[in-house]
Amino acid sequence: MSEAGPLQLSWRPYRFELPRRLITSRGALVERSGWLLRLTAADGACGWGEAAAPLLMPASQELASAVEALPPALEREELERQMGQLPAALACAVGMALAELDGAGGSWQLSPLSAWLLPAGEAALTELERVLASAAGSAGSSITVKWKVAALPDAEERAVLEALLQRLPASARLRLDANGGWDVATAHRWADRLVDEPRLQWLEQPLAPLELAELERLGARLPVALDESLPHLQPQQRDAWPGWLVRRPLQEGDPRPLLQQLQAGLPRQMISTAFETGIGQRFVEHLAALQAQGPTPAAPGLAPGWQPEGPLFALDPARVWEAAA
């Protein structure tokens, strides 16, 4: 932990476009924006953080105003006191930076092999062939793929599902992500087809976030992972969920509780990207590495091939900071 004294807060905005449009049931993800944080201690040590806009939304004026309202220097105690009143994105950035000042970055760990993200519709088949070709000779038969569904007419997607299952290796794992886009009848029709499919790892957020009772009923038939439901759950509801939870650290607020829980071996948490810069990615990869060392390791969801390249996505935070200038 750095020596006592006021902490200096510096912010820089960023914006970038994804190299490919990611089509989901909630819309197309095209660009990301937010703010980078450099938190400097009295001894010169730096902690770095990132405040990313919510997915499918640009950085709002509310977020910009909250950044501008923070003074450029604060005592640690006062900054901690204000955390509960900050927007989730800023609380994430501050918590990330404080964790680094407290030593979390003493041995940054890289993520294990990520799941591969397949686009919506028939493009999933072409992408799957590319993934299988690139993985040949290494971990080709043990890949995990995640396919975006509920984005196109259901009959089209059901046909693509059959073609995808024919091409998928026997030991591969499949995640289907509906982003809350199915109704109950549609979700159960898919469950009818997949209930005995050994390669299915889970259905990710098959129903709307608040349909918890129906999600539980579906989860009694086959594995269901919650994603968009998480902000609507009380802590005891989240802890009681018997399936997997998709954790997007940059969308949840202060990430230090999750960091501590993963260090203690919290099970059934899958770490996922919110399409962040290199500063956020470094922290997300560290959490994914901790998850992989826990009792229920799973491939994280870091969307390889969907992130841009360049200094804004370097794992050296100083390079990211300069790239955002």
C-alpha positions as CSV (number, residue, x, y, z in Angstrom):
1,M,0.0,0.0,0.0
2,S,1.3,3.5,-0.9
3,E,2.2,6.0,1.8
4,A,-0.5,8.2,3.3
5,G,-1.4,11.6,1.7
6,P,-3.8,13.0,-0.8
7,L,-4.4,11.1,-4.0
8,Q,-4.3,13.0,-7.3
9,L,-7.0,12.1,-9.8
10,S,-6.5,12.6,-13.5
11,W,-9.1,11.6,-16.2
12,R,-9.0,11.2,-20.0
13,P,-11.9,10.4,-22.2
14,Y,-11.7,7.7,-24.9
15,R,-13.8,6.4,-27.8
16,F,-13.2,3.7,-30.3
17,E,-15.1,1.6,-32.9
18,L,-15.2,-2.1,-32.9
19,P,-13.6,-3.7,-36.0
20,R,-16.9,-5.6,-36.6
21,R,-20.5,-4.9,-35.7
22,L,-21.7,-7.2,-33.0
23,I,-25.4,-7.8,-33.5
24,T,-27.4,-8.9,-30.5
25,S,-31.1,-9.0,-29.5
26,R,-30.7,-5.6,-27.8
27,G,-29.1,-3.9,-30.8
28,A,-25.8,-3.6,-32.6
29,L,-22.7,-2.9,-30.6
30,V,-20.5,-0.6,-32.8
31,E,-18.5,1.7,-30.6
32,R,-17.3,2.0,-27.0
33,S,-16.5,5.1,-25.0
34,G,-15.7,6.1,-21.4
35,W,-12.9,7.6,-19.3
36,L,-9.5,6.5,-18.1
37,L,-8.3,7.3,-14.6
38,R,-4.8,7.7,-13.3
39,L,-4.7,7.8,-9.5
40,T,-1.3,9.0,-8.2
41,A,-0.3,8.5,-4.5
42,A,1.9,10.9,-2.5
43,D,4.9,8.6,-3.1
44,G,4.4,8.7,-6.9
45,A,2.9,5.3,-7.3
46,C,0.1,5.0,-9.8
47,G,-3.1,3.1,-9.9
48,W,-5.0,2.9,-13.2
49,G,-8.8,2.5,-13.8
50,E,-11.4,2.7,-16.5
51,A,-15.0,4.0,-16.4
52,A,-16.7,2.4,-19.5
53,A,-20.1,3.5,-20.7
54,P,-22.9,0.8,-20.4
55,L,-22.9,-1.6,-23.3
56,L,-24.8,-0.4,-26.3
57,M,-24.7,3.2,-25.0
58,P,-22.3,6.1,-25.5
59,A,-20.7,7.8,-22.5
60,S,-23.5,10.0,-21.2
61,Q,-23.4,13.6,-20.1
62,E,-24.2,12.3,-16.6
63,L,-21.0,10.3,-16.6
64,A,-19.0,13.3,-17.8
65,S,-20.5,15.5,-15.2
66,A,-19.7,13.0,-12.4
67,V,-16.1,12.9,-13.6
68,E,-15.9,16.7,-13.6
69,A,-17.5,16.9,-10.1
70,L,-14.7,14.9,-8.5
71,P,-11.9,17.1,-7.1
72,P,-8.4,16.7,-8.5
73,A,-7.1,15.6,-5.1
74,L,-8.7,13.7,-2.3
75,E,-7.6,11.9,0.9
76,R,-8.1,8.1,0.6
77,E,-10.7,8.1,3.4
78,E,-12.8,10.7,1.6
79,L,-12.5,9.0,-1.7
80,E,-13.7,5.7,-0.2
81,R,-16.6,7.5,1.5
82,Q,-17.7,8.9,-1.9
83,M,-17.6,5.5,-3.6
84,G,-21.2,4.7,-2.7
85,Q,-22.5,7.9,-4.4
86,L,-20.6,7.5,-7.7
87,P,-22.1,6.0,-10.9
88,A,-21.2,2.4,-11.3
89,A,-18.7,3.1,-14.1
90,L,-16.7,5.6,-11.9
91,A,-16.8,3.4,-8.9
92,C,-15.3,0.7,-11.1
93,A,-12.5,3.0,-12.2
94,V,-11.7,4.2,-8.7
95,G,-11.9,0.7,-7.2
96,M,-9.7,-0.7,-9.9
97,A,-7.0,2.0,-9.3
98,L,-7.2,1.7,-5.5
99,A,-6.8,-2.1,-5.8
100,E,-3.6,-1.5,-7.8
101,L,-2.2,0.9,-5.2
102,D,-3.0,-1.7,-2.6
103,G,-0.9,-4.2,-4.4
104,A,-3.3,-6.1,-6.6
105,G,-1.0,-5.5,-9.6
106,G,2.0,-6.9,-7.9
107,S,1.8,-10.0,-10.1
108,W,-0.7,-9.3,-12.9
109,Q,-1.8,-12.6,-14.4
110,L,-2.9,-13.2,-18.0
111,S,-6.2,-14.8,-18.9
112,P,-6.4,-18.5,-19.9
113,L,-7.8,-19.3,-23.3
114,S,-11.0,-17.4,-24.0
115,A,-14.2,-18.7,-25.5
116,W,-14.6,-17.7,-29.1
117,L,-17.5,-15.4,-29.9
118,L,-19.6,-16.3,-33.0
119,P,-21.7,-13.6,-34.7
120,A,-25.4,-13.8,-35.2
121,G,-27.0,-15.7,-38.0
122,E,-25.3,-17.7,-40.8
123,A,-22.1,-15.8,-40.3
124,A,-21.6,-18.0,-37.2
125,L,-20.8,-21.0,-39.5
126,T,-18.1,-19.1,-41.4
127,E,-16.6,-17.9,-38.2
128,L,-16.7,-21.4,-36.6
129,E,-14.7,-22.8,-39.6
130,R,-12.2,-20.0,-39.2
131,V,-11.9,-20.7,-35.4
132,L,-11.5,-24.5,-36.0
133,A,-8.8,-23.9,-38.6
134,S,-6.9,-21.5,-36.4
135,A,-7.1,-23.9,-33.4
136,A,-6.1,-26.9,-35.4
137,G,-3.0,-28.6,-33.9
138,S,-3.3,-26.9,-30.5
139,A,-6.5,-27.0,-28.4
140,G,-8.7,-27.5,-31.5
141,S,-11.0,-30.1,-30.1
142,S,-11.4,-28.5,-26.7
143,I,-12.6,-25.1,-27.8
144,T,-15.5,-23.2,-26.2
145,V,-17.7,-21.1,-28.6
146,K,-20.4,-18.6,-27.7
147,W,-23.1,-17.8,-30.3
148,K,-25.3,-14.8,-30.3
149,V,-28.9,-15.8,-30.8
150,A,-32.4,-14.1,-30.6
151,A,-31.1,-11.5,-33.0
152,L,-32.8,-12.9,-36.2
153,P,-36.0,-14.8,-37.0
154,D,-36.2,-17.9,-34.9
155,A,-36.6,-20.3,-37.8
156,E,-33.4,-19.0,-39.4
157,E,-31.5,-19.4,-36.2
158,R,-32.9,-22.9,-35.6
159,A,-31.6,-23.9,-39.0
160,V,-28.2,-22.4,-38.2
161,L,-28.1,-24.3,-34.9
162,E,-28.5,-27.6,-36.7
163,A,-25.6,-26.8,-39.1
164,L,-23.5,-25.5,-36.2
165,L,-24.0,-28.7,-34.2
166,Q,-23.0,-30.8,-37.2
167,R,-19.7,-28.9,-37.5
168,L,-18.8,-28.6,-33.8
169,P,-16.2,-31.1,-32.5
170,A,-17.5,-33.6,-30.0
171,S,-15.4,-32.3,-27.1
172,A,-16.2,-28.6,-27.8
173,R,-18.4,-26.6,-25.5
174,L,-21.2,-24.4,-26.7
175,R,-22.8,-21.3,-25.0
176,L,-25.9,-19.7,-26.5
177,D,-26.3,-16.0,-25.6
178,A,-29.8,-14.6,-26.1
179,N,-29.2,-11.4,-24.2
180,G,-32.7,-11.7,-22.7
181,G,-34.3,-11.8,-26.2
182,W,-36.4,-14.9,-26.1
183,D,-39.9,-15.3,-24.8
184,V,-40.8,-18.2,-22.5
185,A,-42.2,-20.4,-25.3
186,T,-39.2,-19.9,-27.5
187,A,-36.7,-20.6,-24.8
188,H,-38.4,-23.9,-23.9
189,R,-38.5,-24.9,-27.6
190,W,-34.7,-24.4,-27.7
191,A,-34.4,-26.3,-24.4
192,D,-36.4,-29.2,-26.0
193,R,-33.8,-29.5,-28.7
194,L,-30.8,-29.0,-26.4
195,V,-31.7,-30.7,-23.2
196,D,-29.7,-33.9,-24.1
197,E,-26.9,-32.1,-26.0
198,P,-23.7,-32.9,-24.2
199,R,-21.7,-30.0,-25.7
200,L,-24.1,-27.4,-24.4
201,Q,-22.4,-25.5,-21.5
202,W,-25.3,-23.1,-20.8
203,L,-28.0,-20.8,-22.2
204,E,-26.9,-17.3,-21.3
205,Q,-29.7,-15.0,-20.2
206,P,-32.3,-16.7,-22.4
207,L,-35.2,-14.6,-20.9
208,A,-35.7,-11.0,-19.9
209,P,-33.8,-9.9,-16.8
210,L,-36.7,-9.7,-14.4
211,E,-38.3,-13.1,-15.3
212,L,-36.4,-14.8,-12.5
213,A,-39.1,-17.4,-11.8
214,E,-39.2,-18.5,-15.4
215,L,-35.4,-18.5,-15.6
216,E,-35.4,-20.8,-12.5
217,R,-37.9,-23.1,-14.2
218,L,-35.8,-23.2,-17.4
219,G,-32.7,-23.7,-15.3
220,A,-34.2,-26.9,-13.8
221,R,-34.2,-28.4,-17.3
222,L,-30.7,-27.4,-18.5
223,P,-27.8,-25.1,-17.4
224,V,-28.7,-21.4,-17.4
225,A,-26.3,-18.5,-16.8
226,L,-27.4,-15.1,-15.7
227,D,-26.0,-11.9,-17.2
228,E,-28.4,-8.9,-17.7
229,S,-30.4,-10.1,-14.6
230,L,-27.5,-9.4,-12.2
231,P,-28.1,-5.7,-11.7
232,H,-31.7,-6.5,-10.7
233,L,-30.9,-9.1,-8.1
234,Q,-30.4,-8.7,-4.4
235,P,-27.1,-10.1,-3.1
236,Q,-29.0,-13.1,-1.5
237,Q,-30.8,-13.8,-4.8
238,R,-27.5,-13.7,-6.7
239,D,-25.8,-16.0,-4.1
240,A,-28.7,-18.4,-4.2
241,W,-28.6,-18.9,-8.0
242,P,-27.5,-22.5,-8.6
243,G,-26.1,-21.9,-12.1
244,W,-23.4,-19.7,-13.6
245,L,-23.1,-15.9,-13.3
246,V,-21.6,-13.9,-16.2
247,R,-19.6,-11.2,-14.5
248,R,-18.6,-8.0,-16.4
249,P,-16.4,-6.2,-13.9
250,L,-16.4,-2.9,-15.8
251,Q,-20.2,-2.8,-15.6
252,E,-20.7,-3.7,-12.0
253,G,-19.2,-0.9,-9.9
254,D,-16.3,-1.3,-7.4
255,P,-14.6,-4.5,-8.6
256,R,-12.7,-5.1,-5.3
257,P,-15.3,-7.3,-3.7
258,L,-15.3,-9.6,-6.8
259,L,-11.5,-9.6,-6.7
260,Q,-11.5,-10.7,-3.1
261,Q,-14.2,-13.3,-3.7
262,L,-12.3,-14.9,-6.6
263,Q,-9.1,-14.9,-4.5
264,A,-11.1,-16.9,-1.9
265,G,-12.4,-19.3,-4.6
266,L,-16.0,-18.1,-5.4
267,P,-17.5,-20.8,-7.7
268,R,-19.5,-20.5,-11.0
269,Q,-18.4,-17.0,-12.0
270,M,-17.5,-16.5,-15.7
271,I,-15.5,-13.4,-16.3
272,S,-16.6,-11.5,-19.5
273,T,-15.4,-8.4,-21.4
274,A,-17.3,-5.2,-21.8
275,F,-15.0,-4.3,-24.7
276,E,-12.6,-2.2,-22.7
277,T,-9.3,-0.5,-23.4
278,G,-6.0,-2.1,-22.3
279,I,-6.4,-0.7,-18.8
280,G,-9.6,-2.4,-18.2
281,Q,-8.5,-5.5,-20.1
282,R,-5.5,-6.0,-17.8
283,F,-7.8,-6.1,-14.8
284,V,-10.3,-8.3,-16.4
285,E,-7.6,-10.8,-17.5
286,H,-6.3,-10.9,-13.9
287,L,-9.8,-11.7,-12.6
288,A,-10.2,-14.4,-15.3
289,A,-6.9,-16.0,-14.3
290,L,-8.0,-16.1,-10.6
291,Q,-11.3,-17.6,-11.7
292,A,-9.4,-20.4,-13.6
293,Q,-7.5,-21.2,-10.4
294,G,-10.7,-21.6,-8.4
295,P,-13.0,-24.6,-7.9
296,T,-15.0,-24.2,-11.1
297,P,-12.7,-23.1,-13.9
298,A,-14.3,-21.9,-17.2
299,A,-13.1,-20.2,-20.3
300,P,-13.6,-16.5,-19.9
301,G,-15.6,-14.5,-22.5
302,L,-13.0,-12.0,-23.8
303,A,-14.2,-12.0,-27.5
304,P,-10.9,-12.6,-29.2
305,G,-10.8,-11.1,-32.7
306,W,-13.5,-8.6,-31.8
307,Q,-11.3,-6.1,-30.1
308,P,-9.4,-3.4,-32.0
309,E,-5.6,-3.3,-32.1
310,G,-3.2,-0.4,-31.3
311,P,-1.7,1.4,-28.3
312,L,-5.2,2.1,-26.7
313,F,-5.4,-1.7,-26.2
314,A,-1.9,-2.3,-24.9
315,L,-1.4,-4.0,-21.5
316,D,1.0,-1.2,-20.5
317,P,-1.4,1.4,-18.9
318,A,1.0,4.3,-19.6
319,R,0.8,3.6,-23.3
320,V,-3.0,3.4,-23.1
321,W,-3.1,6.7,-21.3
322,E,-1.0,8.4,-23.9
323,A,-3.0,6.9,-26.7
324,A,-6.2,8.5,-25.3
325,A,-4.6,12.0,-25.2
